[in-house]
Amino acid sequence: MAIRKKTTKNPPMLSHEFVIQNHADIVSCLAMVFLLGLMFEVTSKFAVLFITVQYNVTISTNGKLRTTVNHFHHGIKDLATTFFYMLVAIIMHAIIQEYVLDKINRKKHFSKTKHSKFNESGQLSTFYLFSFGWGASLLLSVRTENLLSNPVSLWEGYPHTLMPFQLKFFFVCQLAYWLHALPELYFQKTKKEDIPRQLVYIFLYLVHIAGAYILNLNRLGLVLLVLHYFVELLFHVSRLIYFSNESRQTGFTIWAVLFVLGRLLTLSLSVLTVGFGLATSENQGFDLAAGNFNVIFVRITVLAAICLSQAFMMWKFINFQLRRWREHAQAQTLKKKPVPSKSKSKKDKANGVNGVNAHAGDSPRARKEKSS
């Protein structure tokens, strides 16, 4: 796969500029090494660890027709699978950037600030749309207990160590995407002042997704991710629409309402599942082999992490809204300033407002009258 940005410069081999310009080609070649490894018996066992989902468990179901169902649990080998799909995420990021976002940027001629924000919203809206659609289909799936119609299954039968293929693959892809965001800070030449903000959000995503995956809270994690991704999708789509036409700001108003509701619903589901559901469950205790982490320390830690992250997001949201209101108030104040009327005398026009000439530096000095 050749993904190369058009440029007139030829940077030195293996220099920073060379790696940045050709990072998609380099990563594609690395991914192809793993795919080619499947073709040879010597390397196939090693390559399978990276490409296929590990820890398969076959369960036989008794009924009129005896069937077998494949489920999966998590383990250390998932790190290899996550790494491979992180490479895939980098390649997909480059494809979207090269063939979609860059073409739009060239047509719109955005400023540097809008250019970076447009790229960010374009990438994230694509990911959020894909993840929301995938997650919503899993919520309605029979194999994941149809969580929307049966919310008790969020905590009933904990620990949920076994997952359908699609649910496990969903979490692997989520971890892979947010891990790929770390090298993208280098590949996209992110400004130094923007890096701390990006690192905070990447860290929050990784901690919460990995926590739900490792602690076997995958059902709760799936519901909260779908809810969060829907709200974030609306924000980034609204920002893309705003860049195309700055008068269209209705989406931000809808997003603001749903953002607050999303935070309240996230806290409610978390307290209901972890604080009440798991606390009253019969299967109490800590058993690492069985994947049971239902002890008070873990429950308090999980609830504290969720509450702190929601409080942090609300704090950022309130600051964002206050800044927007201040900017709007300043714009309205400037519009209400009185415009000088045409009936003013020539002396007033020469002296400017309140006797101060606004263009004194540009106007020629008045000639002195000759003394008679």
C-alpha contacts under 8 A as a table, 3 or more apart, distances in Angstrom:
res1	aa1	res2	aa2	distance
1	M	25	D	6.71
1	M	28	S	6.42
2	A	24	A	7.82
2	A	25	D	5.78
3	I	22	N	7.50
3	I	24	A	6.15
3	I	25	D	6.00
3	I	94	A	7.49
3	I	95	I	7.20
3	I	98	E	7.69
4	R	21	Q	6.97
4	R	22	N	6.21
4	R	24	A	7.74
4	R	25	D	7.43
5	K	21	Q	6.54
5	K	22	N	7.82
5	K	98	E	7.24
7	T	10	N	7.79
10	N	18	F	7.86
11	P	15	S	6.88
11	P	17	E	6.16
11	P	18	F	5.41
12	P	15	S	5.52
12	P	17	E	7.92
12	P	18	F	6.48
13	M	18	F	6.15
14	L	18	F	5.76
14	L	19	V	6.07
15	S	18	F	5.09
15	S	19	V	6.27
16	H	19	V	5.25
16	H	20	I	6.20
17	E	20	I	5.12
17	E	21	Q	6.08
18	F	21	Q	5.27
18	F	22	N	6.04
18	F	23	H	7.97
19	V	22	N	5.26
19	V	23	H	5.18
19	V	26	I	7.92
19	V	187	F	7.97
20	I	23	H	5.28
20	I	186	Y	7.70
20	I	187	F	5.08
20	I	188	Q	7.59
21	Q	24	A	7.98
22	N	25	D	5.40
22	N	26	I	6.33
23	H	26	I	5.03
23	H	27	V	6.06
23	H	187	F	7.27
24	A	27	V	5.20
24	A	28	S	5.99
24	A	90	I	6.97
24	A	91	I	5.51
24	A	94	A	6.18
25	D	28	S	5.01
25	D	29	C	6.24
26	I	29	C	5.27
26	I	30	L	6.41
27	V	30	L	5.01
27	V	31	A	6.21
27	V	87	L	6.23
27	V	90	I	7.48
27	V	91	I	6.96
28	S	31	A	5.10
28	S	32	M	6.15
28	S	87	L	7.60
28	S	88	V	7.95
28	S	91	I	6.68
29	C	32	M	5.01
29	C	33	V	6.43
30	L	33	V	5.24
30	L	34	F	7.08
31	A	34	F	5.45
31	A	35	L	6.57
31	A	84	F	6.97
31	A	87	L	6.61
31	A	88	V	7.48
32	M	35	L	4.93
32	M	36	L	5.98
33	V	36	L	5.22
33	V	37	G	6.18
34	F	37	G	5.01
34	F	38	L	7.03
34	F	47	A	5.37
34	F	50	F	7.34
34	F	51	I	7.55
35	L	38	L	5.61
35	L	39	M	7.66
35	L	47	A	7.09
35	L	51	I	7.75
36	L	39	M	5.53
36	L	40	F	7.60
37	G	40	F	5.82
37	G	43	T	5.15
37	G	44	S	5.33
37	G	46	F	7.68
37	G	47	A	5.44
38	L	41	E	7.37
38	L	43	T	6.62
38	L	44	S	4.31
38	L	45	K	7.74
38	L	47	A	5.86
38	L	48	V	6.89
39	M	43	T	7.91
39	M	44	S	6.59
40	F	43	T	5.63
40	F	44	S	5.67
41	E	44	S	5.16
41	E	45	K	7.36
42	V	45	K	7.16
43	T	46	F	5.32
43	T	47	A	6.13
44	S	47	A	5.00
44	S	48	V	5.95
45	K	48	V	5.36
45	K	49	L	6.93
46	F	49	L	5.64
46	F	50	F	7.48
47	A	50	F	5.51
47	A	51	I	6.48
48	V	51	I	5.21
48	V	52	T	5.54
49	L	52	T	6.17
49	L	53	V	7.55
49	L	54	Q	6.92
49	L	77	K	6.85
49	L	80	A	6.23
49	L	81	T	6.32
50	F	53	V	7.99
50	F	80	A	4.87
50	F	81	T	4.18
50	F	82	T	7.53
50	F	83	F	7.23
50	F	84	F	5.59
51	I	81	T	5.81
51	I	84	F	6.53
51	I	85	Y	7.84
52	T	81	T	6.81
53	V	56	N	7.78
53	V	78	D	7.42
53	V	81	T	6.71
53	V	165	F	7.88
53	V	168	K	7.99
53	V	169	F	7.00
54	Q	72	F	7.26
54	Q	74	H	7.78
54	Q	77	K	6.81
54	Q	78	D	6.69
54	Q	81	T	8.00
55	Y	72	F	5.41
55	Y	73	H	5.71
55	Y	74	H	6.67
55	Y	75	G	7.26
56	N	70	N	6.56
56	N	71	H	5.88
56	N	72	F	4.70
56	N	73	H	7.11
57	V	70	N	5.67
57	V	71	H	5.11
57	V	72	F	5.65
57	V	73	H	7.73
58	T	68	T	6.36
58	T	69	V	5.68
58	T	70	N	4.59
58	T	71	H	6.29
59	I	68	T	5.44
59	I	69	V	5.15
59	I	70	N	6.26
59	I	71	H	7.41
60	S	66	R	7.06
60	S	67	T	5.80
60	S	68	T	4.33
60	S	69	V	6.32
61	T	66	R	5.92
61	T	67	T	5.46
61	T	68	T	6.02
61	T	69	V	7.43
62	N	65	L	7.19
62	N	66	R	5.32
62	N	67	T	7.18
63	G	66	R	5.67
70	N	164	P	6.98
70	N	165	F	7.45
71	H	162	L	5.70
71	H	163	M	5.32
71	H	164	P	4.88
71	H	165	F	6.25
72	F	161	T	7.97
72	F	162	L	5.28
72	F	163	M	5.11
72	F	164	P	6.24
72	F	165	F	6.43
72	F	168	K	6.97
73	H	161	T	5.64
73	H	162	L	4.97
73	H	163	M	6.17
73	H	168	K	7.72
74	H	78	D	6.72
74	H	161	T	7.68
74	H	213	Y	7.79
74	H	214	I	7.26
75	G	78	D	5.79
76	I	79	L	6.00
77	K	80	A	5.65
77	K	81	T	7.05
78	D	81	T	5.07
78	D	82	T	6.02
78	D	172	V	7.52
79	L	82	T	5.05
79	L	83	F	6.14
80	A	83	F	5.11
80	A	84	F	6.49
81	T	84	F	5.30
81	T	85	Y	6.42
81	T	172	V	7.42
82	T	85	Y	5.29
82	T	86	M	6.02
82	T	172	V	5.67
82	T	173	C	6.93
82	T	175	L	6.73
82	T	176	A	5.11
83	F	86	M	4.98
83	F	87	L	6.58
83	F	176	A	6.57
84	F	87	L	5.23
84	F	88	V	6.61
85	Y	88	V	4.73
85	Y	89	A	6.12
85	Y	172	V	7.95
85	Y	173	C	6.55
85	Y	176	A	5.65
85	Y	177	Y	7.78
86	M	89	A	4.99
86	M	90	I	6.38
86	M	173	C	7.77
86	M	176	A	4.35
86	M	177	Y	5.93
86	M	179	L	6.55
86	M	180	H	5.27
87	L	90	I	5.15
87	L	91	I	6.42
87	L	180	H	7.29
88	V	91	I	5.12
88	V	92	M	6.21
89	A	92	M	5.08
89	A	93	H	6.00
89	A	176	A	7.09
89	A	177	Y	5.82
89	A	180	H	6.42
90	I	93	H	5.04
90	I	94	A	6.32
90	I	180	H	6.10
90	I	184	E	7.57
91	I	94	A	5.18
91	I	95	I	6.32
92	M	95	I	5.03
92	M	96	I	6.23
93	H	96	I	5.37
93	H	97	Q	6.15
93	H	123	Q	7.11
94	A	97	Q	5.03
94	A	98	E	5.90
95	I	98	E	5.21
95	I	99	Y	5.87
95	I	100	V	7.75
96	I	99	Y	5.62
96	I	100	V	5.32
96	I	101	L	6.45
96	I	123	Q	7.29
97	Q	100	V	5.78
97	Q	101	L	4.91
97	Q	102	D	5.81
97	Q	119	N	7.45
97	Q	123	Q	7.66
98	E	101	L	6.48
98	E	102	D	5.50
98	E	103	K	7.39
99	Y	102	D	6.52
99	Y	103	K	6.41
100	V	103	K	5.52
100	V	104	I	6.47
101	L	104	I	5.19
101	L	105	N	6.12
101	L	119	N	6.45
101	L	122	G	6.89
102	D	105	N	4.98
102	D	106	R	6.21
103	K	106	R	5.25
103	K	107	K	6.54
104	I	107	K	5.19
104	I	108	K	6.16
105	N	108	K	5.20
105	N	109	H	5.76
105	N	110	F	6.30
105	N	115	H	6.93
106	R	109	H	5.50
106	R	110	F	7.97
110	F	113	T	7.89
110	F	114	K	5.67
110	F	115	H	5.38
111	S	114	K	5.25
111	S	115	H	5.77
112	K	115	H	4.92
112	K	116	S	6.38
113	T	116	S	5.55
113	T	117	K	6.39
114	K	117	K	5.07
114	K	118	F	5.77
114	K	243	F	7.64
115	H	118	F	5.18
115	H	119	N	6.25
116	S	119	N	5.17
116	S	120	E	6.19
117	K	120	E	5.01
117	K	121	S	6.10
118	F	121	S	5.21
118	F	122	G	5.90
118	F	239	R	7.84
118	F	240	L	6.54
118	F	243	F	7.54
119	N	122	G	5.04
119	N	123	Q	6.15
120	E	123	Q	5.39
120	E	124	L	6.13
121	S	124	L	5.15
121	S	125	S	5.69
121	S	236	H	5.01
121	S	237	V	7.26
121	S	239	R	7.06
121	S	240	L	6.71
122	G	125	S	5.40
122	G	126	T	6.34
122	G	236	H	7.46
122	G	240	L	7.27
123	Q	126	T	5.40
123	Q	127	F	6.44
124	L	127	F	5.02
124	L	128	Y	5.91
124	L	233	L	7.64
124	L	236	H	7.18
125	S	128	Y	5.08
125	S	129	L	5.93
125	S	232	E	7.86
125	S	233	L	5.37
125	S	236	H	5.67
125	S	237	V	6.32
126	T	129	L	5.29
126	T	130	F	6.26
127	F	130	F	5.21
127	F	131	S	6.02
128	Y	131	S	5.10
128	Y	132	F	5.76
128	Y	229	Y	5.48
128	Y	230	F	7.16
128	Y	232	E	7.18
128	Y	233	L	5.48
129	L	132	F	5.23
129	L	133	G	6.15
129	L	229	Y	7.76
129	L	230	F	7.73
129	L	233	L	6.41
130	F	133	G	5.37
130	F	134	W	6.16
131	S	134	W	5.06
131	S	135	G	5.83
131	S	226	V	7.52
131	S	229	Y	7.36
132	F	135	G	5.11
132	F	136	A	5.90
132	F	226	V	5.34
132	F	229	Y	5.93
132	F	230	F	6.25
133	G	136	A	5.23
133	G	137	S	6.28
134	W	137	S	5.33
134	W	138	L	6.45
134	W	170	F	7.84
135	G	138	L	5.04
135	G	139	L	6.30
135	G	170	F	7.68
135	G	222	L	6.71
135	G	223	V	7.93
135	G	225	L	7.85
135	G	226	V	5.78
136	A	139	L	5.05
136	A	140	L	6.51
136	A	226	V	6.55
137	S	140	L	5.27
137	S	141	S	6.18
138	L	141	S	4.92
138	L	144	T	6.60
138	L	146	N	7.93
138	L	166	Q	7.58
138	L	167	L	7.00
139	L	144	T	6.60
139	L	145	E	7.94
139	L	146	N	5.58
139	L	147	L	5.52
139	L	148	L	6.39
139	L	222	L	7.75
139	L	223	V	7.35
140	L	144	T	7.64
140	L	146	N	4.85
140	L	147	L	6.86
140	L	148	L	6.84
141	S	144	T	5.58
141	S	145	E	6.87
141	S	146	N	5.39
142	V	145	E	5.18
142	V	146	N	5.26
143	R	146	N	7.31
143	R	164	P	6.63
144	T	147	L	6.79
144	T	163	M	7.88
144	T	164	P	7.28
144	T	167	L	7.89
144	T	219	R	7.88
145	E	150	N	7.21
145	E	153	S	6.88
146	N	149	S	5.93
146	N	150	N	6.27
147	L	150	N	4.98
147	L	151	P	5.28
147	L	152	V	7.97
147	L	153	S	6.52
147	L	154	L	7.04
147	L	219	R	7.82
148	L	151	P	5.93
150	N	153	S	5.95
151	P	154	L	5.65
152	V	155	W	6.17
152	V	156	E	5.93
153	S	156	E	4.66
153	S	157	G	7.22
154	L	219	R	5.72
154	L	220	L	5.85
154	L	273	T	6.49
155	W	158	Y	5.61
155	W	273	T	5.86
155	W	274	V	7.69
155	W	277	G	5.68
155	W	278	L	5.96
155	W	281	S	7.97
156	E	277	G	7.57
156	E	281	S	7.61
157	G	160	H	6.74
158	Y	216	N	7.91
158	Y	278	L	7.71
158	Y	283	N	7.34
158	Y	292	N	7.53
159	P	216	N	5.94
159	P	217	L	7.61
159	P	290	A	7.93
159	P	291	G	6.28
159	P	292	N	5.44
159	P	293	F	7.75
160	H	163	M	7.28
160	H	216	N	5.45
160	H	217	L	6.97
160	H	218	N	7.38
160	H	219	R	8.00
161	T	216	N	5.72
161	T	290	A	7.95
161	T	291	G	6.40
163	M	167	L	6.08
163	M	168	K	5.98
164	P	167	L	5.42
164	P	168	K	6.42
165	F	168	K	5.36
165	F	169	F	6.02
166	Q	169	F	5.09
166	Q	170	F	5.95
167	L	170	F	5.04
167	L	171	F	6.55
168	K	171	F	5.33
168	K	172	V	6.30
169	F	172	V	4.99
169	F	173	C	6.10
170	F	173	C	5.25
170	F	174	Q	6.21
171	F	174	Q	4.98
171	F	175	L	6.25
171	F	209	I	7.38
171	F	213	Y	7.10
172	V	175	L	5.31
172	V	176	A	6.12
173	C	176	A	4.89
173	C	177	Y	6.04
174	Q	177	Y	5.25
174	Q	178	W	6.46
174	Q	209	I	7.52
175	L	178	W	5.44
175	L	179	L	6.08
175	L	206	L	6.42
175	L	209	I	6.95
175	L	210	A	7.15
176	A	179	L	5.14
176	A	180	H	6.11
177	Y	180	H	5.12
177	Y	181	A	6.60
178	W	181	A	5.15
178	W	182	L	7.38
178	W	202	I	6.11
178	W	205	Y	7.03
178	W	206	L	6.53
179	L	182	L	5.73
179	L	183	P	7.90
179	L	202	I	7.76
179	L	206	L	7.58
180	H	183	P	5.90
180	H	184	E	6.40
181	A	184	E	4.94
181	A	185	L	6.54
181	A	202	I	7.20
182	L	185	L	5.59
182	L	186	Y	7.62
182	L	199	L	7.71
182	L	202	I	7.72
183	P	186	Y	5.38
183	P	187	F	6.34
184	E	187	F	4.72
184	E	188	Q	5.65
185	L	188	Q	5.54
185	L	189	K	6.17
185	L	190	T	5.29
185	L	195	I	7.27
186	Y	189	K	5.18
186	Y	190	T	6.50
187	F	190	T	7.93
190	T	194	D	6.66
190	T	195	I	6.55
191	K	194	D	5.32
191	K	195	I	6.45
192	K	195	I	5.32
192	K	196	P	7.77
193	E	196	P	6.80
194	D	197	R	5.58
194	D	198	Q	6.39
195	I	198	Q	5.10
195	I	199	L	6.04
196	P	199	L	5.10
196	P	200	V	6.23
197	R	200	V	5.31
197	R	201	Y	6.62
198	Q	201	Y	5.41
198	Q	202	I	6.19
199	L	202	I	5.10
199	L	203	F	5.92
200	V	203	F	5.17
200	V	204	L	6.22
201	Y	204	L	5.08
201	Y	205	Y	6.23
202	I	205	Y	5.24
202	I	206	L	6.19
203	F	206	L	5.20
203	F	207	V	6.06
204	L	207	V	5.29
204	L	208	H	6.18
204	L	309	S	7.54
205	Y	208	H	5.43
205	Y	209	I	6.01
206	L	209	I	5.34
206	L	210	A	5.74
207	V	210	A	5.34
207	V	211	G	5.74
208	H	211	G	5.02
208	H	212	A	6.17
208	H	306	I	7.99
209	I	212	A	5.31
209	I	213	Y	6.19
209	I	221	G	6.86
210	A	213	Y	5.00
210	A	214	I	5.95
211	G	214	I	5.33
211	G	215	L	5.85
211	G	217	L	7.88
212	A	215	L	5.41
212	A	216	N	6.01
212	A	217	L	4.61
212	A	218	N	5.30
212	A	220	L	7.52
212	A	221	G	5.48
213	Y	216	N	5.40
213	Y	217	L	6.19
213	Y	218	N	5.37
213	Y	221	G	7.68
214	I	217	L	7.62
215	L	218	N	7.89
215	L	291	G	7.16
215	L	292	N	7.68
215	L	293	F	6.42
216	N	291	G	6.95
216	N	292	N	7.86
217	L	220	L	5.57
217	L	221	G	6.10
218	N	221	G	4.87
218	N	222	L	5.95
219	R	222	L	5.15
219	R	223	V	6.47
220	L	223	V	5.29
220	L	224	L	6.24
220	L	270	S	7.64
220	L	273	T	7.63
221	G	224	L	5.24
221	G	225	L	5.98
222	L	225	L	5.20
222	L	226	V	6.22
223	V	226	V	5.35
223	V	227	L	6.28
224	L	227	L	5.12
224	L	228	H	6.03
224	L	266	T	6.30
225	L	228	H	5.06
225	L	229	Y	5.86
226	V	229	Y	5.18
226	V	230	F	6.17
227	L	230	F	5.41
227	L	231	V	6.72
227	L	262	G	6.78
227	L	266	T	7.92
228	H	231	V	5.40
228	H	232	E	6.28
228	H	262	G	6.85
229	Y	232	E	5.03
229	Y	233	L	5.83
230	F	233	L	5.10
230	F	234	L	6.41
231	V	234	L	5.28
231	V	235	F	6.54
231	V	255	W	6.58
231	V	258	L	6.47
231	V	259	F	6.10
231	V	262	G	7.27
232	E	235	F	5.11
232	E	236	H	6.37
233	L	236	H	5.41
233	L	237	V	6.09
234	L	237	V	5.24
234	L	238	S	6.00
234	L	251	G	7.20
234	L	255	W	6.16
235	F	238	S	5.11
235	F	239	R	6.24
235	F	251	G	7.21
235	F	252	F	6.48
235	F	255	W	5.86
236	H	239	R	4.94
236	H	240	L	6.23
237	V	240	L	5.08
237	V	241	I	6.25
238	S	241	I	5.09
238	S	242	Y	6.07
238	S	249	Q	7.24
238	S	250	T	7.96
238	S	251	G	4.98
238	S	252	F	6.14
239	R	242	Y	4.89
239	R	243	F	6.26
239	R	252	F	7.84
240	L	243	F	5.21
240	L	244	S	6.56
241	I	244	S	5.19
241	I	245	N	6.25
241	I	246	E	7.81
241	I	248	R	6.89
242	Y	245	N	5.04
242	Y	246	E	4.69
242	Y	247	S	7.02
242	Y	248	R	5.62
242	Y	249	Q	6.31
243	F	246	E	5.94
245	N	248	R	5.87
246	E	249	Q	7.07
248	R	251	G	7.54
249	Q	252	F	5.61
249	Q	253	T	7.12
250	T	253	T	5.31
250	T	254	I	6.56
251	G	254	I	5.20
251	G	255	W	6.03
252	F	255	W	4.91
252	F	256	A	6.05
253	T	256	A	5.14
253	T	257	V	6.58
254	I	257	V	5.38
254	I	258	L	6.29
255	W	258	L	5.10
255	W	259	F	5.78
256	A	259	F	5.09
256	A	260	V	6.56
257	V	260	V	5.56
257	V	261	L	6.41
258	L	261	L	4.94
258	L	262	G	5.78
259	F	262	G	5.02
259	F	263	R	6.33
260	V	263	R	5.21
260	V	264	L	6.39
260	V	314	M	7.70
261	L	264	L	5.14
261	L	265	L	6.07
262	G	265	L	5.11
262	G	266	T	5.98
263	R	266	T	5.11
263	R	267	L	6.28
263	R	310	Q	6.23
263	R	314	M	7.85
264	L	267	L	5.26
264	L	268	S	6.13
265	L	268	S	4.98
265	L	269	L	6.09
266	T	269	L	5.36
266	T	270	S	6.09
267	L	270	S	5.12
267	L	271	V	6.08
267	L	306	I	7.40
267	L	307	C	6.81
267	L	310	Q	7.77
268	S	271	V	5.33
268	S	272	L	6.00
269	L	272	L	5.04
269	L	273	T	5.95
270	S	273	T	5.26
270	S	274	V	5.74
270	S	275	G	7.23
270	S	303	L	6.88
270	S	306	I	7.64
271	V	274	V	5.41
271	V	275	G	4.61
271	V	276	F	6.59
271	V	303	L	7.02
272	L	275	G	5.66
272	L	276	F	5.15
272	L	277	G	6.03
273	T	276	F	5.86
273	T	277	G	4.66
273	T	278	L	6.22
274	V	277	G	5.80
274	V	278	L	5.17
274	V	279	A	6.75
274	V	299	R	6.07
274	V	302	V	7.84
274	V	303	L	7.14
275	G	278	L	6.50
275	G	279	A	5.86
275	G	299	R	6.96
275	G	303	L	7.59
276	F	279	A	5.08
276	F	280	T	6.09
277	G	280	T	5.58
277	G	281	S	6.26
278	L	281	S	4.92
278	L	294	N	6.72
279	A	284	Q	7.94
279	A	294	N	7.70
279	A	296	I	7.70
281	S	284	Q	6.56
283	N	294	N	7.43
284	Q	292	N	7.89
284	Q	294	N	5.35
284	Q	295	V	6.41
285	G	292	N	6.80
285	G	293	F	6.65
285	G	294	N	5.46
285	G	295	V	5.41
286	F	292	N	5.47
286	F	293	F	4.93
286	F	294	N	6.13
286	F	295	V	6.15
287	D	290	A	5.40
287	D	291	G	5.97
287	D	292	N	4.94
287	D	293	F	6.55
288	L	291	G	4.95
288	L	292	N	6.16
288	L	293	F	7.27
289	A	292	N	7.79
293	F	298	V	6.62
294	N	298	V	6.80
294	N	299	R	6.88
295	V	298	V	5.58
295	V	299	R	6.29
296	I	299	R	5.03
296	I	300	I	6.05
297	F	300	I	5.29
297	F	301	T	6.14
298	V	301	T	5.04
298	V	302	V	6.09
299	R	302	V	5.19
299	R	303	L	6.19
300	I	303	L	5.17
300	I	304	A	5.95
301	T	304	A	5.09
301	T	305	A	6.11
302	V	305	A	5.23
302	V	306	I	6.29
303	L	306	I	5.18
303	L	307	C	6.02
304	A	307	C	5.13
304	A	308	L	5.95
305	A	308	L	5.29
305	A	309	S	6.13
306	I	309	S	5.25
306	I	310	Q	6.17
307	C	310	Q	5.16
307	C	311	A	6.07
308	L	311	A	5.05
308	L	312	F	6.07
309	S	312	F	5.04
309	S	313	M	6.22
310	Q	313	M	5.09
310	Q	314	M	6.16
311	A	314	M	5.08
311	A	315	W	6.13
312	F	315	W	5.10
312	F	316	K	6.31
313	M	316	K	5.15
313	M	317	F	6.04
314	M	317	F	4.85
314	M	318	I	6.06
315	W	318	I	5.23
315	W	319	N	6.30
316	K	319	N	5.20
316	K	320	F	6.12
317	F	320	F	5.04
317	F	321	Q	6.23
318	I	321	Q	5.14
318	I	322	L	6.11
319	N	322	L	5.13
319	N	323	R	6.14
320	F	323	R	5.24
320	F	324	R	6.31
321	Q	324	R	5.06
321	Q	325	W	6.17
322	L	325	W	5.09
322	L	326	R	6.19
323	R	326	R	5.17
323	R	327	E	6.22
324	R	327	E	5.14
324	R	328	H	6.09
325	W	328	H	4.98
325	W	329	A	6.05
326	R	329	A	5.05
326	R	330	Q	6.16
327	E	330	Q	5.16
327	E	331	A	6.22
328	H	331	A	5.10
328	H	332	Q	6.27
329	A	332	Q	5.10
329	A	333	T	6.18
330	Q	333	T	5.04
330	Q	334	L	6.30
331	A	334	L	5.26
331	A	335	K	6.42
332	Q	335	K	5.11
332	Q	336	K	6.37
333	T	336	K	5.21
333	T	337	K	6.60
334	L	337	K	5.51
340	P	344	K	7.83
341	S	344	K	6.27
344	K	348	D	6.14
344	K	349	K	6.83
345	S	348	D	5.26
345	S	349	K	6.42
346	K	349	K	5.01
346	K	350	A	6.11
347	K	350	A	5.04
347	K	351	N	6.08
348	D	351	N	5.12
348	D	352	G	5.69
348	D	353	V	7.14
348	D	355	G	7.00
349	K	352	G	5.14
349	K	353	V	7.80
350	A	357	N	6.58
351	N	354	N	7.60
351	N	355	G	4.73
351	N	356	V	5.34
351	N	357	N	4.60
351	N	358	A	7.94
352	G	355	G	5.51
352	G	356	V	5.10
352	G	357	N	4.35
352	G	358	A	5.96
353	V	356	V	5.68
353	V	357	N	6.99
353	V	358	A	7.75
357	N	360	A	5.13
359	H	362	D	5.35
359	H	363	S	6.33
360	A	363	S	5.40
